[in-house]
């Protein structure tokens, strides 16, 4: 059971990171620009996009604000990414 929870956590964080990266690329912004706008270091943004950071809700809100979109849009995109991964199995 514990292994399944860890696997799910990793998938969710990777999908969230991909959703955030997709939005950043759509806006043609660098990780450094987003980091500065969200008051985060570029390497932190890199880790979030890779799915290796379990960020807080407030940090996620800061990133969504820096990406000029509501958090709900990021969450919808994350779910679409997770669904696409499930369909590929």
N, CA, C and O atoms as CSV, one atom per row, in Angstrom:
chain,resi,resn,atom,element,x,y,z
A,1,UNK,N,N,0.823,-1.192,0.000
A,1,UNK,CA,C,0.000,0.000,0.000
A,1,UNK,C,C,0.873,1.264,0.000
A,1,UNK,O,O,0.609,2.205,-0.749
A,2,UNK,N,N,1.896,1.279,0.829
A,2,UNK,CA,C,2.766,2.437,0.933
A,2,UNK,C,C,3.444,2.735,-0.406
A,2,UNK,O,O,3.586,3.896,-0.790
A,3,UNK,N,N,3.859,1.691,-1.108
A,3,UNK,CA,C,4.528,1.868,-2.402
A,3,UNK,C,C,3.577,2.495,-3.414
A,3,UNK,O,O,3.990,3.345,-4.202
A,4,UNK,N,N,2.307,2.088,-3.404
A,4,UNK,CA,C,1.323,2.657,-4.317
A,4,UNK,C,C,1.092,4.139,-4.041
A,4,UNK,O,O,0.941,4.929,-4.972
A,5,UNK,N,N,1.065,4.518,-2.766
A,5,UNK,CA,C,0.887,5.927,-2.411
A,5,UNK,C,C,2.068,6.755,-2.903
A,5,UNK,O,O,1.882,7.855,-3.423
A,6,UNK,N,N,3.262,6.240,-2.745
A,6,UNK,CA,C,4.454,6.947,-3.200
A,6,UNK,C,C,4.437,7.091,-4.723
A,6,UNK,O,O,4.786,8.144,-5.255
A,7,UNK,N,N,4.033,6.041,-5.413
A,7,UNK,CA,C,3.950,6.063,-6.870
A,7,UNK,C,C,2.929,7.113,-7.327
A,7,UNK,O,O,3.190,7.867,-8.264
A,8,UNK,N,N,1.779,7.160,-6.670
A,8,UNK,CA,C,0.744,8.137,-7.006
A,8,UNK,C,C,1.255,9.556,-6.761
A,8,UNK,O,O,1.054,10.445,-7.589
A,9,UNK,N,N,1.916,9.763,-5.620
A,9,UNK,CA,C,2.467,11.084,-5.291
A,9,UNK,C,C,3.440,11.537,-6.377
A,9,UNK,O,O,3.389,12.685,-6.818
A,10,UNK,N,N,4.319,10.646,-6.805
A,10,UNK,CA,C,5.288,10.990,-7.845
A,10,UNK,C,C,4.593,11.360,-9.144
A,10,UNK,O,O,4.988,12.324,-9.801
A,11,UNK,N,N,3.568,10.612,-9.524
A,11,UNK,CA,C,2.842,10.902,-10.766
A,11,UNK,C,C,2.141,12.259,-10.686
A,11,UNK,O,O,2.188,13.045,-11.632
A,12,UNK,N,N,1.503,12.524,-9.571
A,12,UNK,CA,C,0.780,13.784,-9.409
A,12,UNK,C,C,1.744,14.964,-9.465
A,12,UNK,O,O,1.466,15.963,-10.128
A,13,UNK,N,N,2.873,14.853,-8.775
A,13,UNK,CA,C,3.843,15.951,-8.781
A,13,UNK,C,C,4.451,16.161,-10.165
A,13,UNK,O,O,4.692,17.299,-10.568
A,14,UNK,N,N,4.697,15.081,-10.891
A,14,UNK,CA,C,5.225,15.216,-12.250
A,14,UNK,C,C,4.202,15.852,-13.184
A,14,UNK,O,O,4.554,16.687,-14.017
A,15,UNK,N,N,2.936,15.459,-13.048
A,15,UNK,CA,C,1.886,16.039,-13.888
A,15,UNK,C,C,1.695,17.518,-13.559
A,15,UNK,O,O,1.508,18.336,-14.460
A,16,UNK,N,N,1.742,17.859,-12.282
A,16,UNK,CA,C,1.635,19.255,-11.882
A,16,UNK,C,C,2.798,20.058,-12.455
A,16,UNK,O,O,2.598,21.150,-12.987
A,17,UNK,N,N,3.993,19.528,-12.350
A,17,UNK,CA,C,5.160,20.198,-12.903
A,17,UNK,C,C,5.045,20.403,-14.401
A,17,UNK,O,O,5.412,21.454,-14.927
A,18,UNK,N,N,4.536,19.396,-15.077
A,18,UNK,CA,C,4.368,19.512,-16.531
A,18,UNK,C,C,3.323,20.571,-16.874
A,18,UNK,O,O,3.497,21.323,-17.833
A,19,UNK,N,N,2.246,20.635,-16.103
A,19,UNK,CA,C,1.209,21.643,-16.336
A,19,UNK,C,C,1.775,23.050,-16.139
A,19,UNK,O,O,1.499,23.953,-16.929
A,20,UNK,N,N,2.559,23.226,-15.093
A,20,UNK,CA,C,3.174,24.527,-14.839
A,20,UNK,C,C,4.170,24.887,-15.943
A,20,UNK,O,O,4.201,26.027,-16.407
A,21,UNK,N,N,4.976,23.920,-16.357
A,21,UNK,CA,C,5.947,24.163,-17.428
A,21,UNK,C,C,5.227,24.509,-18.736
A,21,UNK,O,O,5.641,25.425,-19.447
A,22,UNK,N,N,4.153,23.782,-19.054
A,22,UNK,CA,C,3.405,24.062,-20.283
A,22,UNK,C,C,2.904,25.499,-20.306
A,22,UNK,O,O,2.987,26.180,-21.328
A,23,UNK,N,N,2.385,25.951,-19.169
A,23,UNK,CA,C,1.877,27.322,-19.088
A,23,UNK,C,C,3.023,28.329,-19.241
A,23,UNK,O,O,2.882,29.331,-19.942
A,24,UNK,N,N,4.148,28.061,-18.589
A,24,UNK,CA,C,5.295,28.962,-18.689
A,24,UNK,C,C,5.773,29.065,-20.134
A,24,UNK,O,O,6.036,30.160,-20.630
A,25,UNK,N,N,5.884,27.929,-20.803
A,25,UNK,CA,C,6.334,27.908,-22.206
A,25,UNK,C,C,5.319,28.628,-23.092
A,25,UNK,O,O,5.692,29.355,-24.012
A,26,UNK,N,N,4.044,28.421,-22.807
A,26,UNK,CA,C,2.987,29.104,-23.558
A,26,UNK,C,C,3.161,30.623,-23.471
A,26,UNK,O,O,2.926,31.338,-24.445
A,27,UNK,N,N,3.570,31.101,-22.310
A,27,UNK,CA,C,3.787,32.540,-22.112
A,27,UNK,C,C,5.169,33.001,-22.587
A,27,UNK,O,O,5.491,34.188,-22.530
A,28,UNK,N,N,5.976,32.049,-23.055
A,28,UNK,CA,C,7.336,32.325,-23.521
A,28,UNK,C,C,8.185,33.005,-22.435
A,28,UNK,O,O,8.887,33.982,-22.692
A,29,UNK,N,N,8.097,32.457,-21.222
A,29,UNK,CA,C,8.867,32.967,-20.095
A,29,UNK,C,C,9.903,31.947,-19.663
A,29,UNK,O,O,9.718,30.744,-19.844
A,30,UNK,N,N,10.982,32.428,-19.097
A,30,UNK,CA,C,12.018,31.534,-18.586
A,30,UNK,C,C,11.689,31.138,-17.149
A,30,UNK,O,O,10.851,31.753,-16.489
A,31,UNK,N,N,12.364,30.105,-16.690
A,31,UNK,CA,C,12.204,29.710,-15.287
A,31,UNK,C,C,12.659,30.840,-14.369
A,31,UNK,O,O,12.071,31.063,-13.311
A,32,UNK,N,N,13.687,31.536,-14.771
A,32,UNK,CA,C,14.182,32.655,-13.962
A,32,UNK,C,C,13.137,33.768,-13.864
A,32,UNK,O,O,12.942,34.342,-12.792
A,33,UNK,N,N,12.471,34.071,-14.968
A,33,UNK,CA,C,11.442,35.117,-14.948
A,33,UNK,C,C,10.268,34.726,-14.047
A,33,UNK,O,O,9.761,35.548,-13.284
A,34,UNK,N,N,9.847,33.474,-14.143
A,34,UNK,CA,C,8.746,33.003,-13.289
A,34,UNK,C,C,9.182,32.992,-11.831
A,34,UNK,O,O,8.428,33.394,-10.945
A,35,UNK,N,N,10.392,32.533,-11.593
A,35,UNK,CA,C,10.913,32.519,-10.227
A,35,UNK,C,C,10.928,33.907,-9.625
A,35,UNK,O,O,10.530,34.100,-8.477
A,36,UNK,N,N,11.383,34.862,-10.390
A,36,UNK,CA,C,11.441,36.240,-9.901
A,36,UNK,C,C,10.034,36.764,-9.606
A,36,UNK,O,O,9.806,37.394,-8.573
A,37,UNK,N,N,9.099,36.502,-10.508
A,37,UNK,CA,C,7.720,36.966,-10.322
A,37,UNK,C,C,7.048,36.304,-9.117
A,37,UNK,O,O,6.200,36.913,-8.465
A,38,UNK,N,N,7.422,35.068,-8.826
A,38,UNK,CA,C,6.828,34.323,-7.711
A,38,UNK,C,C,7.688,34.391,-6.452
A,38,UNK,O,O,7.354,33.778,-5.438
A,39,UNK,N,N,8.790,35.132,-6.511
A,39,UNK,CA,C,9.744,35.246,-5.408
A,39,UNK,C,C,10.307,33.872,-5.015
A,39,UNK,O,O,10.368,33.514,-3.839
A,40,UNK,N,N,10.714,33.118,-6.045
A,40,UNK,CA,C,11.309,31.795,-5.865
A,40,UNK,C,C,12.618,31.735,-6.662
A,40,UNK,O,O,12.781,32.437,-7.660
A,41,UNK,N,N,13.522,30.910,-6.217
A,41,UNK,CA,C,14.777,30.742,-6.945
A,41,UNK,C,C,14.529,29.911,-8.201
A,41,UNK,O,O,13.666,29.034,-8.212
A,42,UNK,N,N,15.280,30.188,-9.243
A,42,UNK,CA,C,15.125,29.459,-10.506
A,42,UNK,C,C,15.261,27.953,-10.314
A,42,UNK,O,O,14.526,27.183,-10.932
A,43,UNK,N,N,16.185,27.527,-9.472
A,43,UNK,CA,C,16.377,26.082,-9.274
A,43,UNK,C,C,15.172,25.447,-8.587
A,43,UNK,O,O,14.881,24.270,-8.803
A,44,UNK,N,N,14.474,26.221,-7.761
A,44,UNK,CA,C,13.250,25.712,-7.142
A,44,UNK,C,C,12.187,25.491,-8.220
A,44,UNK,O,O,11.502,24.468,-8.231
A,45,UNK,N,N,12.063,26.460,-9.119
A,45,UNK,CA,C,11.109,26.332,-10.233
A,45,UNK,C,C,11.464,25.108,-11.077
A,45,UNK,O,O,10.578,24.360,-11.491
A,46,UNK,N,N,12.748,24.905,-11.330
A,46,UNK,CA,C,13.206,23.729,-12.072
A,46,UNK,C,C,12.752,22.449,-11.384
A,46,UNK,O,O,12.219,21.546,-12.028
A,47,UNK,N,N,12.964,22.375,-10.076
A,47,UNK,CA,C,12.563,21.181,-9.318
A,47,UNK,C,C,11.055,20.962,-9.343
A,47,UNK,O,O,10.594,19.824,-9.434
A,48,UNK,N,N,10.290,22.037,-9.262
A,48,UNK,CA,C,8.826,21.925,-9.333
A,48,UNK,C,C,8.421,21.366,-10.690
A,48,UNK,O,O,7.592,20.460,-10.770
A,49,UNK,N,N,9.001,21.901,-11.751
A,49,UNK,CA,C,8.657,21.441,-13.098
A,49,UNK,C,C,9.069,19.994,-13.335
A,49,UNK,O,O,8.437,19.295,-14.127
A,50,UNK,N,N,10.114,19.537,-12.661
A,50,UNK,CA,C,10.538,18.136,-12.771
A,50,UNK,C,C,9.677,17.210,-11.924
A,50,UNK,O,O,9.709,15.993,-12.104
A,51,UNK,N,N,8.905,17.785,-11.000
A,51,UNK,CA,C,8.066,16.977,-10.132
A,51,UNK,C,C,8.784,16.428,-8.914
A,51,UNK,O,O,8.344,15.440,-8.327
A,52,UNK,N,N,9.882,17.056,-8.530
A,52,UNK,CA,C,10.628,16.567,-7.365
A,52,UNK,C,C,10.380,17.403,-6.110
A,52,UNK,O,O,10.919,17.088,-5.049
A,53,UNK,N,N,9.582,18.453,-6.212
A,53,UNK,CA,C,9.233,19.281,-5.059
A,53,UNK,C,C,7.756,19.123,-4.739
A,53,UNK,O,O,6.904,19.205,-5.624
A,54,UNK,N,N,7.467,18.898,-3.480
A,54,UNK,CA,C,6.088,18.867,-3.012
A,54,UNK,C,C,5.800,20.240,-2.428
A,54,UNK,O,O,5.956,20.461,-1.228
A,55,UNK,N,N,5.381,21.151,-3.280
A,55,UNK,CA,C,5.259,22.534,-2.878
A,55,UNK,C,C,4.007,22.793,-2.049
A,55,UNK,O,O,3.031,22.046,-2.121
A,56,UNK,N,N,4.050,23.852,-1.271
A,56,UNK,CA,C,2.909,24.232,-0.437
A,56,UNK,C,C,1.832,24.879,-1.299
A,56,UNK,O,O,2.074,25.287,-2.435
A,57,UNK,N,N,0.655,24.958,-0.733
A,57,UNK,CA,C,-0.462,25.589,-1.429
A,57,UNK,C,C,-0.143,27.052,-1.734
A,57,UNK,O,O,-0.427,27.532,-2.831
A,58,UNK,N,N,0.440,27.752,-0.780
A,58,UNK,CA,C,0.758,29.165,-0.992
A,58,UNK,C,C,1.793,29.345,-2.096
A,58,UNK,O,O,1.698,30.284,-2.887
A,59,UNK,N,N,2.770,28.463,-2.157
A,59,UNK,CA,C,3.765,28.537,-3.228
A,59,UNK,C,C,3.110,28.246,-4.572
A,59,UNK,O,O,3.430,28.887,-5.573
A,60,UNK,N,N,2.213,27.302,-4.598
A,60,UNK,CA,C,1.482,26.994,-5.828
A,60,UNK,C,C,0.649,28.199,-6.272
A,60,UNK,O,O,0.566,28.491,-7.465
A,61,UNK,N,N,0.041,28.888,-5.326
A,61,UNK,CA,C,-0.725,30.093,-5.659
A,61,UNK,C,C,0.195,31.186,-6.217
A,61,UNK,O,O,-0.175,31.887,-7.159
A,62,UNK,N,N,1.387,31.331,-5.638
A,62,UNK,CA,C,2.339,32.323,-6.143
A,62,UNK,C,C,2.755,31.997,-7.576
A,62,UNK,O,O,2.887,32.893,-8.410
A,63,UNK,N,N,2.959,30.721,-7.853
A,63,UNK,CA,C,3.325,30.325,-9.221
A,63,UNK,C,C,2.184,30.580,-10.194
A,63,UNK,O,O,2.413,31.087,-11.292
A,64,UNK,N,N,0.966,30.240,-9.811
A,64,UNK,CA,C,-0.187,30.482,-10.689
A,64,UNK,C,C,-0.327,31.972,-10.973
A,64,UNK,O,O,-0.601,32.367,-12.106
A,65,UNK,N,N,-0.140,32.795,-9.953
A,65,UNK,CA,C,-0.218,34.247,-10.136
A,65,UNK,C,C,0.877,34.718,-11.087
A,65,UNK,O,O,0.627,35.540,-11.968
A,66,UNK,N,N,2.083,34.199,-10.910
A,66,UNK,CA,C,3.202,34.566,-11.801
A,66,UNK,C,C,2.930,34.111,-13.231
A,66,UNK,O,O,3.402,34.727,-14.187
A,67,UNK,N,N,2.164,33.026,-13.370
A,67,UNK,CA,C,1.828,32.496,-14.700
A,67,UNK,C,C,0.545,33.117,-15.260
A,67,UNK,O,O,0.036,32.696,-16.299
A,68,UNK,N,N,0.035,34.124,-14.551
A,68,UNK,CA,C,-1.121,34.902,-15.016
A,68,UNK,C,C,-2.351,34.046,-15.292
A,68,UNK,O,O,-3.047,34.240,-16.288
A,69,UNK,N,N,-2.607,33.099,-14.398
A,69,UNK,CA,C,-3.784,32.256,-14.583
A,69,UNK,C,C,-4.311,31.803,-13.220
A,69,UNK,O,O,-3.574,31.792,-12.234
A,70,UNK,N,N,-5.582,31.433,-13.177
A,70,UNK,CA,C,-6.120,30.918,-11.920
A,70,UNK,C,C,-5.546,29.530,-11.626
A,70,UNK,O,O,-5.211,28.777,-12.541
A,71,UNK,N,N,-5.442,29.216,-10.371
A,71,UNK,CA,C,-4.940,27.908,-9.968
A,71,UNK,C,C,-5.801,26.789,-10.550
A,71,UNK,O,O,-5.291,25.718,-10.881
A,72,UNK,N,N,-7.086,27.033,-10.673
A,72,UNK,CA,C,-7.990,26.010,-11.213
A,72,UNK,C,C,-7.565,25.585,-12.623
A,72,UNK,O,O,-7.699,24.415,-12.981
A,73,UNK,N,N,-7.063,26.513,-13.411
A,73,UNK,CA,C,-6.608,26.178,-14.764
A,73,UNK,C,C,-5.419,25.222,-14.722
A,73,UNK,O,O,-5.337,24.289,-15.521
A,74,UNK,N,N,-4.501,25.457,-13.790
A,74,UNK,CA,C,-3.342,24.573,-13.623
A,74,UNK,C,C,-3.813,23.183,-13.190
A,74,UNK,O,O,-3.303,22.175,-13.678
A,75,UNK,N,N,-4.778,23.128,-12.283
A,75,UNK,CA,C,-5.274,21.839,-11.781
A,75,UNK,C,C,-6.002,21.054,-12.888
A,75,UNK,O,O,-5.871,19.834,-12.981
A,76,UNK,N,N,-6.753,21.756,-13.705
A,76,UNK,CA,C,-7.443,21.093,-14.818
A,76,UNK,C,C,-6.416,20.515,-15.789
A,76,UNK,O,O,-6.561,19.383,-16.251
A,77,UNK,N,N,-5.386,21.289,-16.092
A,77,UNK,CA,C,-4.329,20.813,-16.988
A,77,UNK,C,C,-3.608,19.606,-16.393
A,77,UNK,O,O,-3.297,18.651,-17.105
A,78,UNK,N,N,-3.342,19.651,-15.084
A,78,UNK,CA,C,-2.697,18.521,-14.397
A,78,UNK,C,C,-3.540,17.260,-14.545
A,78,UNK,O,O,-3.002,16.187,-14.819
A,79,UNK,N,N,-4.842,17.376,-14.369
A,79,UNK,CA,C,-5.740,16.222,-14.496
A,79,UNK,C,C,-5.746,15.681,-15.924
A,79,UNK,O,O,-5.775,14.466,-16.124
A,80,UNK,N,N,-5.720,16.562,-16.910
A,80,UNK,CA,C,-5.668,16.123,-18.308
A,80,UNK,C,C,-4.382,15.339,-18.575
A,80,UNK,O,O,-4.396,14.323,-19.270
A,81,UNK,N,N,-3.283,15.820,-18.020
A,81,UNK,CA,C,-2.000,15.132,-18.195
A,81,UNK,C,C,-2.042,13.768,-17.532
A,81,UNK,O,O,-1.612,12.777,-18.123
A,82,UNK,N,N,-2.556,13.704,-16.308
A,82,UNK,CA,C,-2.675,12.409,-15.612
A,82,UNK,C,C,-3.561,11.451,-16.403
A,82,UNK,O,O,-3.239,10.271,-16.540
A,83,UNK,N,N,-4.678,11.960,-16.922
A,83,UNK,CA,C,-5.582,11.123,-17.720
A,83,UNK,C,C,-4.891,10.599,-18.967
A,83,UNK,O,O,-5.076,9.439,-19.335
A,84,UNK,N,N,-4.096,11.441,-19.624
A,84,UNK,CA,C,-3.418,11.003,-20.846
A,84,UNK,C,C,-2.401,9.915,-20.528
A,84,UNK,O,O,-2.211,8.991,-21.320
A,85,UNK,N,N,-1.747,10.018,-19.374
A,85,UNK,CA,C,-0.774,8.981,-18.979
A,85,UNK,C,C,-1.494,7.673,-18.696
A,85,UNK,O,O,-0.985,6.602,-19.028
A,86,UNK,N,N,-2.673,7.748,-18.087
A,86,UNK,CA,C,-3.435,6.549,-17.765
A,86,UNK,C,C,-3.901,5.857,-19.044
A,86,UNK,O,O,-3.894,4.629,-19.129
A,87,UNK,N,N,-4.302,6.644,-20.031
A,87,UNK,CA,C,-4.785,6.079,-21.295
A,87,UNK,C,C,-3.669,5.396,-22.069
A,87,UNK,O,O,-3.928,4.458,-22.822
A,88,UNK,N,N,-2.428,5.851,-21.896
A,88,UNK,CA,C,-1.299,5.266,-22.615
A,88,UNK,C,C,-0.880,3.913,-22.058
A,88,UNK,O,O,-0.145,3.179,-22.719
A,89,UNK,N,N,-1.319,3.580,-20.890
A,89,UNK,CA,C,-0.907,2.298,-20.264
A,89,UNK,C,C,-1.502,1.137,-20.965
A,89,UNK,O,O,-1.264,-0.006,-20.576
